[in-house]
Amino acid sequence: MARDFYDVLGVSRGASQDEIQQAFRKLARKYHPDVNKDPNAEERFKELNEAYAALSDPKTRARYDRFGEDYRKVPEDWEERVGAGVGGGGGGGGFRGWTTSGDGDRVRFVRGFGEDAGGGGVDFEDLFGAFFGGGTGGRGGGRVDIPGADQEAELPLTVEDAYRGGRRTATLAGPTGQRTFEVDVPPGVVDGQRIRLAGQGGRGTGEAPAGDLYLRVRILPHPRFRLDGRNVHVHLPVAPWEAALGATVPVPTPGGTAKVTVPRGTSSGRKLRLRGEGMPNPRGPNGDFYAEIRVMVPPELTDRERELFEELGRTSSFDPRRER
């Protein structure tokens, strides 16, 4: 039996959507296979994706709360269909109603098909097989073809992968095992953007088509780059003499190494902008790239370096604490 999705994310059943999202992001960073080299990390990461895909969508979460592992077999409009008696036969063979079980968080059907159903529970597979496409000869009457439900899952990407785009492989855990997809990621995707895979969602019943699978992009935290929409920010360390005299220095960007000119007299905190060198945008202008200067001093000085700094200290009239 699969672990409870709330236990997988380490949240209570009453957790808010924000709490669920925060828990997922924290655990995803910890167990992402690119970061965690433990052999079990990949399986744990897939389990987290499956749990978050179910609990991050309010409608899917409601079905999971009601039906547990069987939520995947239940159409989104199941309450409307059950209430309308879809698939019920004539006479005493129709569906009569349902109630919740004593614990309040799972549905137990208590009035079934036919007069001999009595007050006992009806098997879930039997009920939904007859109601939602179980063939023309079942106790529930004619077949009802119901399209498969749309599904959603996380697609974690590094900043570099999001910048470049390209073909990526996504492996998702499902009720029948793992499924692997080839995904065309457009260059410049941003956090929260969805990529649609038509016909890769929940299976339909009978002749009905399958639903779609939506992969929601989650850009992983990066040790160097910080994203603000499509703008990219980075800290750029420079030596005191580079800041004082000016210099052209290399700077890492998601697309590779670029050159930036540090004007003479530059202090820490100054931001240098490379226009259009941020995240690509297929529908408008690209983001910008910002390099924030950090003036760094040598942690250890050679004798000659010490002499030069001492001489500078004696001859310079510069006072950084003087108001300007």
C-alpha positions, 0 to 999 in steps of 0.5 A: 500500500502506498504511503499517505500523501500527507505523511509523504510531505510531512503535513497534517490533513488540515494543512493549507495550500501554502503549507503543502507547497512550502513542505514540497519545496523544502523536501524537493531541494533535499531529495532532488537527484542532482543534489542528493546522491543517496541511491534512494533519493530518486525514488523519494523525489518521485514519491514527493512529486506524486503526493504534491501533484495530488494535494496541490490541486484543490479538486484532486485533493478533495477526491484523495481525501474522500477515496484515498488511493482510489482517487485516480479512478474517480472523475472530477464531476463524480458527485454530480453524476452520482447525485443524478443517478448516472447509469442507473437501471430501471426498477429497483436496480438503480443507485440509491445514495451514499454517506460518509463513514464514521471517520468522516474522511473516506466515502463508504457507499451504503445503499447499492444496486438492487433490492438485495443490496440491503444496508451493506457497503458496495465494492468501490470497483463494482460501483464505479465500474457499473456507473462509469463505463463498466460495459453494457451488460452490467447491473448499472445499465448502459455504458457511460464514456467519461473522459480521463481527468487532467493531471498535474505534476512538478517538473524541477529544472535548474536555472541553466536548463530553464534558460536553454530549454530543449528536450528533457526526460521526466519520470513520474510515479503513477498507480500502475508504476513509473511513466517516462516522458520526453518533454520539449521545454521552451527556452526561458520557462519561468517558475510556475509555468505549465507545459501541456502533454496532450493525452498523457493524463488519466485514462478515460472509460470506454471510447472516451479520450485520456486527459492531459498531463500538465507539468508545472515548472519549479526552478530549483534554488541555485548557489549563484543565480537569483531569479526575479521574473526573467531578470537574473541577478548574481554577485560579482567579486572584484579585487580592490585595484579592479574596482579602483582602476576599472577593469573588464572581468568575466562573469558567469551567466546561465548561458555561459561566461560573459564579459562586463566592464567595471568602471573605475571608482566602483564600490560594493553594491553597485549593479552593472546591467547587461540588457537582454542577457537574462532569461529568454522570452519567446513572447516579448523582450528578454530579461536583463542580467544584473551583476552586483559588485562585491569588492574583495580583499586578499585573505592573506597578504604577501610582504610586498602587498602589505607594503603597498597597502601601507604606502597607500594608507599613508598617501591617500586622503580618501576617507570612506566614512566621510559623508558625501 
